[in-house]
Amino acid sequence: MKISSDVESEYIFEEEWDQLIGKHKIRSDIWALLELHNELNVTQITHYVEQGKTTVARHLKLMEKDGLLLSRSPKNVIKGRIPPKIFRINPKFKKEEEEEENFYKRVIRHYRKAGYNVSKLLSYLDPLLNLDIYLLISTHNYDNTPYKY
């Protein structure tokens, strides 16, 4: 699914969002961490990935520029300290990812139902066609590859 709409009216994309994440291994690691923990800062992310803070910060900045991530500063700031930037996945992409996942789940359910209906149809036609339905089903998967015994 291509991203061609505005994200919070600042970003316009012509690349697919999963390609933006897949540009580098650290990006997919950061994405997975943020899906798991919702929000993390640079230091917290650095503890999980085997990269330095500079590298992590650079990738976070690029992912934010691409519109994949959003950032905020914490409300409670200790006086005299620089507040850490807290990153999270842009909700638009989380929603698109869930929609894509639901689509594939529906496709899988459809193929399962179709396979069941075909086996029922063959069982009804078995006496007419003189086929051994159980032999057909037990020797092949739905993808036409033989089972290994």
BELMO-V734422 format. One record per pair of residues at least 4 apart in sequence whose ideal C-beta (glycine too) atoms are under 6 Angstrom apart, sorted by the first residue. I is the first residue (numbers start at 0). J is the second residue. If there is no record, write none. Layout:
i:I j:J
i:I j:J
This chain:
i:1 j:15
i:2 j:12
i:2 j:16
i:5 j:11
i:6 j:10
i:6 j:66
i:6 j:91
i:10 j:66
i:14 j:18
i:14 j:19
i:16 j:92
i:17 j:21
i:19 j:65
i:19 j:67
i:20 j:26
i:20 j:27
i:20 j:30
i:22 j:26
i:25 j:48
i:25 j:50
i:25 j:58
i:26 j:58
i:28 j:48
i:32 j:36
i:32 j:47
i:33 j:88
i:38 j:85
i:38 j:87
i:39 j:43
i:39 j:44
i:40 j:83
i:40 j:85
i:41 j:52
i:41 j:55
i:41 j:56
i:44 j:55
i:45 j:52
i:45 j:55
i:50 j:54
i:50 j:55
i:52 j:56
i:59 j:86
i:62 j:67
i:62 j:68
i:63 j:68
i:63 j:70
i:67 j:89
i:68 j:86
i:69 j:87
i:69 j:89
i:70 j:84
i:70 j:86
i:71 j:85
i:72 j:82
i:73 j:82
i:76 j:82
i:88 j:93
i:114 j:141
i:118 j:136
i:121 j:132
i:122 j:132
i:124 j:128
i:125 j:130
i:125 j:132
i:133 j:137
i:138 j:145
i:139 j:143
i:140 j:144
